[in-house]
Amino acid sequence: MFVRSDSFFHDIFSKVHRTLSYINRHTFISLAQWIAYHILRHIRSGYLKVSDRAHEYPHTKKVLDMVKGRGEVRKHGSSVYLKRISSE
């Protein structure tokens, strides 16, 4: 039993060692960039789905635009800059 398991684990560790020996600084950076790209791509696609879903409702769209500063400017702005914009 020990002889079989010993050779089994020896083969596994040698394959892992061989695989890790291929990784140097250049391949590590390339691999990290590839992983980061795929993670960020999935996060962005999820964000776009949520954003599209939120823009389906008028009230949510109005609140998001207001938070981003795209809301309508009234004549009684809170700062001098907003008052100047509303007077133009």
N, CA, C and O atoms as a GROMACS GRO file, in nm:
protein
  352
    1MET      N    1   0.083  -0.120   0.000
    1MET     CA    2   0.000   0.000   0.000
    1MET      C    3   0.087   0.126   0.000
    1MET      O    4   0.060   0.221  -0.073
    2PHE      N    5   0.192   0.126   0.082
    2PHE     CA    6   0.278   0.244   0.089
    2PHE      C    7   0.358   0.262  -0.040
    2PHE      O    8   0.386   0.375  -0.080
    3VAL      N    9   0.393   0.152  -0.103
    3VAL     CA   10   0.472   0.161  -0.226
    3VAL      C   11   0.388   0.225  -0.336
    3VAL      O   12   0.436   0.313  -0.408
    4ARG      N   13   0.263   0.182  -0.348
    4ARG     CA   14   0.176   0.240  -0.450
    4ARG      C   15   0.147   0.386  -0.422
    4ARG      O   16   0.154   0.469  -0.513
    5SER      N   17   0.114   0.419  -0.299
    5SER     CA   18   0.082   0.558  -0.267
    5SER      C   19   0.205   0.647  -0.276
    5SER      O   20   0.195   0.763  -0.314
    6ASP      N   21   0.321   0.592  -0.243
    6ASP     CA   22   0.443   0.671  -0.251
    6ASP      C   23   0.474   0.708  -0.396
    6ASP      O   24   0.507   0.822  -0.424
    7SER      N   25   0.462   0.613  -0.487
    7SER     CA   26   0.487   0.644  -0.628
    7SER      C   27   0.380   0.737  -0.684
    7SER      O   28   0.408   0.822  -0.768
    8PHE      N   29   0.256   0.719  -0.637
    8PHE     CA   30   0.146   0.806  -0.682
    8PHE      C   31   0.174   0.952  -0.644
    8PHE      O   32   0.166   1.041  -0.728
    9PHE      N   33   0.207   0.975  -0.517
    9PHE     CA   34   0.234   1.112  -0.472
    9PHE      C   35   0.363   1.166  -0.532
    9PHE      O   36   0.374   1.287  -0.555
   10HIS      N   37   0.460   1.080  -0.556
   10HIS     CA   38   0.583   1.124  -0.620
   10HIS      C   39   0.555   1.174  -0.761
   10HIS      O   40   0.609   1.276  -0.802
   11ASP      N   41   0.470   1.104  -0.835
   11ASP     CA   42   0.432   1.149  -0.969
   11ASP      C   43   0.358   1.282  -0.965
   11ASP      O   44   0.385   1.371  -1.046
   12ILE      N   45   0.267   1.297  -0.871
   12ILE     CA   46   0.191   1.423  -0.860
   12ILE      C   47   0.287   1.538  -0.828
   12ILE      O   48   0.280   1.642  -0.893
   13PHE      N   49   0.374   1.521  -0.731
   13PHE     CA   50   0.466   1.628  -0.693
   13PHE      C   51   0.565   1.661  -0.804
   13PHE      O   52   0.602   1.777  -0.820
   14SER      N   53   0.606   1.563  -0.880
   14SER     CA   54   0.698   1.591  -0.990
   14SER      C   55   0.628   1.669  -1.101
   14SER      O   56   0.689   1.757  -1.162
   15LYS      N   57   0.502   1.637  -1.128
   15LYS     CA   58   0.427   1.712  -1.229
   15LYS      C   59   0.403   1.856  -1.184
   15LYS      O   60   0.414   1.949  -1.265
   16VAL      N   61   0.371   1.874  -1.058
   16VAL     CA   62   0.352   2.010  -1.005
   16VAL      C   63   0.483   2.087  -1.011
   16VAL      O   64   0.484   2.204  -1.049
   17HIS      N   65   0.593   2.023  -0.975
   17HIS     CA   66   0.723   2.088  -0.979
   17HIS      C   67   0.761   2.127  -1.122
   17HIS      O   68   0.812   2.236  -1.145
   18ARG      N   69   0.735   2.038  -1.218
   18ARG     CA   70   0.765   2.067  -1.357
   18ARG      C   71   0.680   2.184  -1.407
   18ARG      O   72   0.730   2.271  -1.479
   19THR      N   73   0.553   2.186  -1.370
   19THR     CA   74   0.465   2.295  -1.412
   19THR      C   75   0.510   2.428  -1.354
   19THR      O   76   0.513   2.529  -1.424
   20LEU      N   77   0.544   2.429  -1.226
   20LEU     CA   78   0.586   2.553  -1.162
   20LEU      C   79   0.723   2.599  -1.209
   20LEU      O   80   0.755   2.718  -1.200
   21SER      N   81   0.804   2.509  -1.260
   21SER     CA   82   0.936   2.548  -1.308
   21SER      C   83   0.926   2.630  -1.436
   21SER      O   84   1.020   2.704  -1.468
   22TYR      N   85   0.818   2.620  -1.510
   22TYR     CA   86   0.799   2.699  -1.632
   22TYR      C   87   0.766   2.845  -1.600
   22TYR      O   88   0.782   2.932  -1.686
   23ILE      N   89   0.721   2.872  -1.479
   23ILE     CA   90   0.679   3.006  -1.444
   23ILE      C   91   0.801   3.087  -1.401
   23ILE      O   92   0.863   3.059  -1.298
   24ASN      N   93   0.833   3.187  -1.480
   24ASN     CA   94   0.935   3.283  -1.441
   24ASN      C   95   0.866   3.420  -1.427
   24ASN      O   96   0.743   3.427  -1.424
   25ARG      N   97   0.944   3.525  -1.418
   25ARG     CA   98   0.884   3.656  -1.395
   25ARG      C   99   0.792   3.698  -1.509
   25ARG      O  100   0.683   3.750  -1.485
   26HIS      N  101   0.835   3.676  -1.632
   26HIS     CA  102   0.756   3.717  -1.748
   26HIS      C  103   0.625   3.639  -1.758
   26HIS      O  104   0.518   3.697  -1.778
   27THR      N  105   0.633   3.508  -1.743
   27THR     CA  106   0.510   3.428  -1.753
   27THR      C  107   0.418   3.452  -1.634
   27THR      O  108   0.296   3.445  -1.648
   28PHE      N  109   0.475   3.481  -1.517
   28PHE     CA  110   0.392   3.513  -1.401
   28PHE      C  111   0.314   3.641  -1.424
   28PHE      O  112   0.195   3.647  -1.393
   29ILE      N  113   0.378   3.744  -1.478
   29ILE     CA  114   0.309   3.871  -1.505
   29ILE      C  115   0.203   3.851  -1.612
   29ILE      O  116   0.093   3.903  -1.600
   30SER      N  117   0.235   3.775  -1.716
   30SER     CA  118   0.136   3.748  -1.822
   30SER      C  119   0.016   3.672  -1.767
   30SER      O  120  -0.098   3.702  -1.800
   31LEU      N  121   0.042   3.574  -1.683
   31LEU     CA  122  -0.066   3.496  -1.624
   31LEU      C  123  -0.151   3.582  -1.531
   31LEU      O  124  -0.274   3.571  -1.533
   32ALA      N  125  -0.088   3.667  -1.452
   32ALA     CA  126  -0.163   3.755  -1.362
   32ALA      C  127  -0.248   3.854  -1.440
   32ALA      O  128  -0.362   3.881  -1.402
   33GLN      N  129  -0.196   3.908  -1.550
   33GLN     CA  130  -0.274   4.000  -1.633
   33GLN      C  131  -0.391   3.928  -1.699
   33GLN      O  132  -0.500   3.984  -1.709
   34TRP      N  133  -0.368   3.806  -1.743
   34TRP     CA  134  -0.476   3.730  -1.807
   34TRP      C  135  -0.588   3.703  -1.707
   34TRP      O  136  -0.705   3.717  -1.741
   35ILE      N  137  -0.551   3.664  -1.585
   35ILE     CA  138  -0.652   3.637  -1.481
   35ILE      C  139  -0.726   3.765  -1.445
   35ILE      O  140  -0.848   3.765  -1.432
   36ALA      N  141  -0.653   3.876  -1.428
   36ALA     CA  142  -0.716   4.004  -1.394
   36ALA      C  143  -0.810   4.049  -1.504
   36ALA      O  144  -0.918   4.101  -1.475
   37TYR      N  145  -0.771   4.031  -1.631
   37TYR     CA  146  -0.857   4.070  -1.742
   37TYR      C  147  -0.990   3.996  -1.737
   37TYR      O  148  -1.096   4.057  -1.752
   38HIS      N  149  -0.986   3.866  -1.716
   38HIS     CA  150  -1.109   3.787  -1.714
   38HIS      C  151  -1.195   3.820  -1.592
   38HIS      O  152  -1.318   3.825  -1.603
   39ILE      N  153  -1.134   3.843  -1.479
   39ILE     CA  154  -1.212   3.881  -1.360
   39ILE      C  155  -1.278   4.015  -1.382
   39ILE      O  156  -1.397   4.030  -1.355
   40LEU      N  157  -1.203   4.114  -1.430
   40LEU     CA  158  -1.259   4.247  -1.451
   40LEU      C  159  -1.363   4.247  -1.562
   40LEU      O  160  -1.459   4.324  -1.557
   41ARG      N  161  -1.345   4.162  -1.663
   41ARG     CA  162  -1.444   4.155  -1.771
   41ARG      C  163  -1.578   4.105  -1.717
   41ARG      O  164  -1.683   4.157  -1.754
   42HIS      N  165  -1.574   4.004  -1.630
   42HIS     CA  166  -1.698   3.953  -1.573
   42HIS      C  167  -1.762   4.054  -1.478
   42HIS      O  168  -1.884   4.067  -1.474
   43ILE      N  169  -1.680   4.125  -1.402
   43ILE     CA  170  -1.735   4.228  -1.313
   43ILE      C  171  -1.800   4.339  -1.394
   43ILE      O  172  -1.908   4.387  -1.358
   44ARG      N  173  -1.736   4.381  -1.505
   44ARG     CA  174  -1.791   4.488  -1.587
   44ARG      C  175  -1.922   4.444  -1.654
   44ARG      O  176  -2.018   4.521  -1.660
   45SER      N  177  -1.926   4.322  -1.703
   45SER     CA  178  -2.050   4.276  -1.766
   45SER      C  179  -2.163   4.267  -1.664
   45SER      O  180  -2.278   4.296  -1.696
   46GLY      N  181  -2.132   4.226  -1.542
   46GLY     CA  182  -2.232   4.226  -1.436
   46GLY      C  183  -2.280   4.366  -1.402
   46GLY      O  184  -2.399   4.388  -1.382
   47TYR      N  185  -2.186   4.461  -1.397
   47TYR     CA  186  -2.222   4.601  -1.370
   47TYR      C  187  -2.312   4.656  -1.481
   47TYR      O  188  -2.410   4.726  -1.454
   48LEU      N  189  -2.279   4.625  -1.606
   48LEU     CA  190  -2.360   4.675  -1.717
   48LEU      C  191  -2.501   4.616  -1.714
   48LEU      O  192  -2.598   4.685  -1.746
   49LYS      N  193  -2.514   4.489  -1.676
   49LYS     CA  194  -2.647   4.429  -1.664
   49LYS      C  195  -2.729   4.498  -1.556
   49LYS      O  196  -2.846   4.529  -1.577
   50VAL      N  197  -2.666   4.523  -1.441
   50VAL     CA  198  -2.737   4.590  -1.332
   50VAL      C  199  -2.772   4.732  -1.371
   50VAL      O  200  -2.881   4.780  -1.341
   51SER      N  201  -2.680   4.801  -1.438
   51SER     CA  202  -2.705   4.938  -1.480
   51SER      C  203  -2.819   4.945  -1.582
   51SER      O  204  -2.906   5.032  -1.573
   52ASP      N  205  -2.820   4.854  -1.679
   52ASP     CA  206  -2.928   4.851  -1.777
   52ASP      C  207  -3.061   4.821  -1.710
   52ASP      O  208  -3.164   4.879  -1.745
   53ARG      N  209  -3.059   4.732  -1.616
   53ARG     CA  210  -3.180   4.697  -1.542
   53ARG      C  211  -3.231   4.817  -1.462
   53ARG      O  212  -3.352   4.839  -1.453
   54ALA      N  213  -3.139   4.893  -1.403
   54ALA     CA  214  -3.178   5.009  -1.322
   54ALA      C  215  -3.232   5.121  -1.410
   54ALA      O  216  -3.321   5.195  -1.368
   55HIS      N  217  -3.179   5.134  -1.531
   55HIS     CA  218  -3.227   5.241  -1.619
   55HIS      C  219  -3.363   5.211  -1.682
   55HIS      O  220  -3.418   5.295  -1.752
   56GLU      N  221  -3.416   5.093  -1.659
   56GLU     CA  222  -3.550   5.062  -1.709
   56GLU      C  223  -3.658   5.138  -1.632
   56GLU      O  224  -3.766   5.163  -1.686
   57TYR      N  225  -3.629   5.174  -1.509
   57TYR     CA  226  -3.727   5.242  -1.425
   57TYR      C  227  -3.695   5.391  -1.421
   57TYR      O  228  -3.582   5.429  -1.392
   58PRO      N  229  -3.794   5.478  -1.451
   58PRO     CA  230  -3.768   5.621  -1.460
   58PRO      C  231  -3.717   5.683  -1.330
   58PRO      O  232  -3.629   5.769  -1.332
   59HIS      N  233  -3.772   5.638  -1.217
   59HIS     CA  234  -3.730   5.699  -1.091
   59HIS      C  235  -3.584   5.665  -1.062
   59HIS      O  236  -3.508   5.752  -1.018
   60THR      N  237  -3.545   5.543  -1.085
   60THR     CA  238  -3.406   5.502  -1.061
   60THR      C  239  -3.312   5.575  -1.156
   60THR      O  240  -3.204   5.618  -1.116
   61LYS      N  241  -3.354   5.590  -1.281
   61LYS     CA  242  -3.271   5.663  -1.378
   61LYS      C  243  -3.253   5.807  -1.334
   61LYS      O  244  -3.144   5.862  -1.347
   62LYS      N  245  -3.358   5.869  -1.282
   62LYS     CA  246  -3.349   6.007  -1.236
   62LYS      C  247  -3.254   6.019  -1.117
   62LYS      O  248  -3.174   6.113  -1.110
   63VAL      N  249  -3.262   5.925  -1.024
   63VAL     CA  250  -3.174   5.928  -0.907
   63VAL      C  251  -3.028   5.907  -0.949
   63VAL      O  252  -2.940   5.976  -0.899
   64LEU      N  253  -3.003   5.812  -1.039
   64LEU     CA  254  -2.866   5.788  -1.084
   64LEU      C  255  -2.809   5.909  -1.158
   64LEU      O  256  -2.693   5.944  -1.139
   65ASP      N  257  -2.890   5.972  -1.240
   65ASP     CA  258  -2.844   6.092  -1.310
   65ASP      C  259  -2.819   6.205  -1.211
   65ASP      O  260  -2.726   6.284  -1.230
   66MET      N  261  -2.901   6.214  -1.108
   66MET     CA  262  -2.882   6.318  -1.008
   66MET      C  263  -2.752   6.296  -0.931
   66MET      O  264  -2.680   6.391  -0.902
   67VAL      N  265  -2.721   6.171  -0.898
   67VAL     CA  266  -2.598   6.139  -0.826
   67VAL      C  267  -2.476   6.170  -0.912
   67VAL      O  268  -2.373   6.216  -0.862
   68LYS      N  269  -2.488   6.144  -1.042
   68LYS     CA  270  -2.376   6.171  -1.132
   68LYS      C  271  -2.363   6.318  -1.168
   68LYS      O  272  -2.267   6.357  -1.233
   69GLY      N  273  -2.458   6.402  -1.126
   69GLY     CA  274  -2.451   6.544  -1.155
   69GLY      C  275  -2.515   6.581  -1.287
   69GLY      O  276  -2.488   6.689  -1.340
   70ARG      N  277  -2.597   6.496  -1.340
   70ARG     CA  278  -2.660   6.522  -1.468
   70ARG      C  279  -2.804   6.571  -1.451
   70ARG      O  280  -2.879   6.582  -1.549
   71GLY      N  281  -2.842   6.599  -1.330
   71GLY     CA  282  -2.979   6.640  -1.304
   71GLY      C  283  -3.006   6.781  -1.355
   71GLY      O  284  -2.916   6.850  -1.402
   72GLU      N  285  -3.129   6.821  -1.347
   72GLU     CA  286  -3.166   6.953  -1.396
   72GLU      C  287  -3.121   7.058  -1.295
   72GLU      O  288  -3.126   7.036  -1.174
   73VAL      N  289  -3.076   7.173  -1.346
   73VAL     CA  290  -3.028   7.282  -1.261
   73VAL      C  291  -3.142   7.380  -1.245
   73VAL      O  292  -3.196   7.431  -1.344
   74ARG      N  293  -3.180   7.408  -1.121
   74ARG     CA  294  -3.288   7.502  -1.093
   74ARG      C  295  -3.230   7.641  -1.074
   74ARG      O  296  -3.109   7.658  -1.061
   75LYS      N  297  -3.318   7.740  -1.073
   75LYS     CA  298  -3.274   7.878  -1.059
   75LYS      C  299  -3.214   7.907  -0.922
   75LYS      O  300  -3.134   8.000  -0.909
   76HIS      N  301  -3.249   7.830  -0.823
   76HIS     CA  302  -3.198   7.853  -0.688
   76HIS      C  303  -3.090   7.752  -0.654
   76HIS      O  304  -3.106   7.669  -0.564
   77GLY      N  305  -2.980   7.759  -0.727
   77GLY     CA  306  -2.870   7.667  -0.702
   77GLY      C  307  -2.804   7.696  -0.569
   77GLY      O  308  -2.816   7.806  -0.516
   78SER      N  309  -2.735   7.600  -0.516
   78SER     CA  310  -2.676   7.617  -0.383
   78SER      C  311  -2.542   7.689  -0.388
   78SER      O  312  -2.500   7.745  -0.286
   79SER      N  313  -2.474   7.691  -0.502
   79SER     CA  314  -2.345   7.758  -0.509
   79SER      C  315  -2.349   7.867  -0.615
   79SER      O  316  -2.442   7.875  -0.696
   80VAL      N  317  -2.248   7.951  -0.613
   80VAL     CA  318  -2.240   8.060  -0.710
   80VAL      C  319  -2.228   8.004  -0.851
   80VAL      O  320  -2.288   8.056  -0.945
   81TYR      N  321  -2.152   7.897  -0.864
   81TYR     CA  322  -2.134   7.835  -0.996
   81TYR      C  323  -2.267   7.784  -1.051
   81TYR      O  324  -2.298   7.805  -1.168
   82LEU      N  325  -2.345   7.717  -0.966
   82LEU     CA  326  -2.475   7.666  -1.012
   82LEU      C  327  -2.572   7.778  -1.043
   82LEU      O  328  -2.651   7.768  -1.136
   83LYS      N  329  -2.567   7.887  -0.966
   83LYS     CA  330  -2.653   8.002  -0.996
   83LYS      C  331  -2.617   8.063  -1.130
   83LYS      O  332  -2.705   8.103  -1.206
   84ARG      N  333  -2.488   8.071  -1.158
   84ARG     CA  334  -2.443   8.128  -1.285
   84ARG      C  335  -2.488   8.039  -1.401
   84ARG      O  336  -2.530   8.089  -1.506
   85ILE      N  337  -2.480   7.905  -1.384
   85ILE     CA  338  -2.524   7.813  -1.489
   85ILE      C  339  -2.673   7.825  -1.510
   85ILE      O  340  -2.720   7.824  -1.624
   86SER      N  341  -2.750   7.836  -1.401
   86SER     CA  342  -2.895   7.841  -1.416
   86SER      C  343  -2.941   7.972  -1.478
   86SER      O  344  -3.048   7.976  -1.539
   87SER      N  345  -2.862   8.079  -1.464
   87SER     CA  346  -2.903   8.206  -1.522
   87SER      C  347  -2.873   8.212  -1.671
   87SER      O  348  -2.930   8.295  -1.742
   88GLU      N  349  -2.786   8.126  -1.720
   88GLU     CA  350  -2.752   8.128  -1.864
   88GLU      C  351  -2.853   8.058  -1.948
   88GLU      O  352  -2.838   8.052  -2.070
   0.00000   0.00000   0.00000
